[in-house]
């Protein structure tokens, strides 16, 4: 498939702002993205966020089923070990039905201790709980009745009605940072959902690891291969850097402070300043430069669904809107011609 581009709606806001107004702006941004031809709209999830106020994932996605007419809706990602499988199965099945079969189920294991503590689990449990939950959810979506005992749940003749509209399940994208996590993505997911933090150089090597894991379980390389990336486009590179750098730098400082660097492959870190990080991680520049960067990702990694984060906490709405337009109107056509 040709490369398509979606947008990440962070829904993360400074303290002291009018949250009703912010929520309205988020919905407006989603409608605009749909109108401009973005292929998907992604909403992530975190809990107990000390650096910003965050609108939660599943309520936003449910609302977007009535706001967005064409773009797919990506729950990307659900921090799966925090939850019980029956609840997530039924919540997401409902969203898939409301959206007429446009849901994508993104799965991650999480990394923040404050979240694990709040949900009554430990960091060590996250891998097992993620695997168990995912197996249970897939069974609940495809079987009439499920009996299964996990480390933190017990399904006894449990049912999930209605089933999702997409059969046998909505697409399951599994996020993975470390090489060892690629095994889970190959075994249990429809594809690996590539993280936004790792350099292209390292990801090129990890794609080969992922291919080997697919071979082990007898699966072909996925038809859809998604990736999320930070991006910003402006008429010139200098203008793009001026507008985006303060916000991206602050975001990545918070990632490092909350332990994201510890989850990355060996040799990778988010501890540097913006200039250290920008080179091989972020898609920032003029329309021509950003298009070339996206085409390079497609050719090097095989990525064909790129999800872009183009707005950060504190950025003025008009700046984000201009970027949304410029990406669709000047970058999309160049990428479409080349991929």
Long-range contacts (C-beta under 8 A, 24 or more apart in sequence): 1-223, 1-224, 1-304, 2-304, 2-336, 2-339, 3-294, 3-298, 3-303, 3-304, 3-305, 3-306, 3-335, 3-336, 3-339, 4-39, 4-40, 4-304, 4-305, 4-306, 5-38, 5-39, 5-294, 5-305, 5-306, 5-307, 5-308, 5-327, 5-331, 5-332, 5-335, 6-38, 6-39, 6-40, 6-41, 6-42, 6-71, 6-72, 6-74, 6-305, 6-306, 6-307, 6-308, 7-33, 7-38, 7-40, 7-41, 7-42, 7-307, 7-308, 7-309, 7-310, 7-324, 8-42, 8-43, 8-44, 8-76, 8-228, 8-307, 8-308, 8-309, 8-310, 9-41, 9-42, 9-43, 9-60, 9-311, 10-44, 10-54, 10-309, 10-311, 10-312, 10-313, 11-43, 11-54, 11-55, 11-60, 12-49, 12-52, 12-53, 12-54, 12-312, 12-313, 13-52, 13-53, 13-54, 13-55, 13-313, 14-52, 14-53, 14-313, 14-314, 15-52, 15-53, 17-53, 19-53, 19-55, 22-53, 22-55, 23-55, 25-317, 26-55, 26-60, 27-63, 27-64, 27-67, 29-311, 29-317, 29-320, 29-321, 29-324, 30-64, 30-67, 30-68, 30-71, 31-67, 31-68, 32-321, 32-324, 33-68, 33-71, 33-324, 34-67, 34-68, 34-69, 34-70, 34-71, 36-324, 36-325, 36-328, 36-329, 37-328, 37-332, 38-71, 38-328, 39-71, 39-72, 39-305, 40-71, 40-72, 40-73, 40-74, 40-104, 40-305, 40-307, 41-68, 41-71, 41-72, 41-73, 41-74, 42-74, 42-76, 42-104, 42-106, 42-228, 42-307, 43-73, 43-74, 43-75, 43-76, 44-76, 44-77, 45-75, 45-77, 45-78, 45-79, 46-79, 46-112, 46-115, 47-79, 47-82, 47-114, 47-115, 47-118, 47-119, 48-112, 48-114, 48-115, 48-118, 51-254, 51-313, 52-313, 58-91, 58-92, 58-95, 61-95, 61-103, 62-94, 62-95, 62-98, 64-99, 65-95, 65-98, 65-99, 65-102, 66-98, 68-99, 71-102, 72-99, 72-102, 72-103, 72-104, 73-99, 73-102, 73-103, 73-104, 74-103, 74-104, 74-106, 74-173, 74-307, 75-103, 75-104, 75-105, 75-106, 76-104, 76-106, 76-173, 76-175, 76-193, 76-228, 76-307, 77-106, 77-107, 77-108, 77-173, 77-175, 77-193, 78-105, 78-106, 78-107, 78-108, 79-108, 79-109, 79-110, 79-115, 80-107, 80-108, 80-109, 80-129, 80-130, 80-133, 80-134, 81-109, 81-110, 81-116, 81-121, 81-125, 81-126, 81-127, 81-129, 81-130, 81-133, 82-110, 82-115, 82-116, 82-119, 82-121, 83-119, 83-133, 84-133, 84-152, 84-153, 85-132, 85-133, 85-134, 85-136, 85-137, 85-140, 85-150, 85-153, 85-155, 86-136, 86-140, 86-153, 86-155, 86-158, 86-160, 88-133, 88-137, 89-136, 89-137, 89-140, 89-141, 89-160, 90-160, 92-137, 92-164, 92-170, 93-141, 93-160, 93-162, 93-163, 93-164, 94-162, 96-164, 96-165, 96-166, 96-170, 97-162, 97-164, 97-165, 100-165, 101-164, 101-165, 101-166, 101-170, 103-164, 103-166, 103-170, 104-170, 104-171, 104-173, 105-169, 105-170, 105-171, 105-172, 105-173, 106-173, 106-174, 106-175, 106-193, 107-134, 107-172, 107-173, 107-174, 107-175, 107-189, 107-193, 108-174, 108-175, 109-175, 109-181, 111-258, 111-259, 111-260, 111-262, 111-263, 112-258, 112-259, 113-259, 121-152, 125-151, 125-152, 127-184, 130-184, 131-184, 131-188, 134-172, 134-174, 134-188, 135-188, 138-168, 138-169, 138-172, 138-188, 141-168, 141-169, 142-168, 142-169, 171-224, 173-226, 177-263, 177-264, 177-265, 178-263, 178-264, 178-265, 179-206, 179-209, 179-265, 182-206, 182-209, 182-210, 182-213, 183-213, 185-210, 185-213, 186-210, 186-213, 186-214, 186-216, 186-217, 186-219, 187-213, 187-217, 190-222, 190-224, 191-222, 191-224, 191-225, 191-226, 192-222, 192-225, 193-226, 193-227, 193-228, 194-225, 194-226, 194-227, 194-228, 194-301, 194-303, 195-228, 196-227, 196-228, 196-229, 196-230, 196-281, 196-309, 197-255, 197-260, 197-264, 197-268, 197-270, 197-281, 198-264, 198-265, 198-268, 198-281, 199-268, 199-280, 199-281, 200-280, 200-281, 200-296, 200-297, 200-300, 200-301, 201-280, 202-265, 202-267, 202-268, 203-301, 204-300, 204-301, 206-265, 207-301, 207-302, 221-302, 224-304, 224-305, 225-301, 225-302, 225-303, 225-304, 225-305, 226-303, 226-304, 226-305, 226-306, 226-307, 227-297, 227-301, 227-303, 227-305, 227-306, 227-307, 228-306, 228-307, 228-308, 228-309, 229-281, 229-282, 229-283, 229-297, 229-306, 229-307, 229-308, 229-309, 230-281, 230-282, 230-283, 230-284, 230-308, 230-309, 230-310, 231-282, 231-283, 231-284, 231-290, 231-308, 231-309, 231-310, 231-327, 232-282, 232-283, 232-284, 232-310, 232-323, 233-283, 233-284, 233-285, 233-286, 233-287, 233-290, 233-310, 233-323, 233-326, 233-327, 233-330, 233-331, 234-285, 234-286, 234-322, 234-323, 234-326, 235-286, 235-287, 235-326, 236-286, 237-284, 237-285, 237-286, 237-289, 240-284, 240-285, 240-286, 241-278, 241-284, 243-319, 243-323, 244-282, 244-284, 244-312, 245-274, 245-278, 247-312, 247-313, 247-314, 247-315, 248-274, 248-277, 248-278, 248-282, 248-284, 248-312, 249-273, 249-274, 250-312, 250-313, 250-314, 251-312, 251-313, 252-277, 283-308, 287-326, 287-327, 287-330, 287-331, 287-334, 288-334, 290-327, 290-331, 291-330, 291-331, 291-334, 291-335, 291-338, 294-331, 294-335, 295-334, 295-335, 295-338, 295-339, 298-335, 298-338, 298-339, 304-339
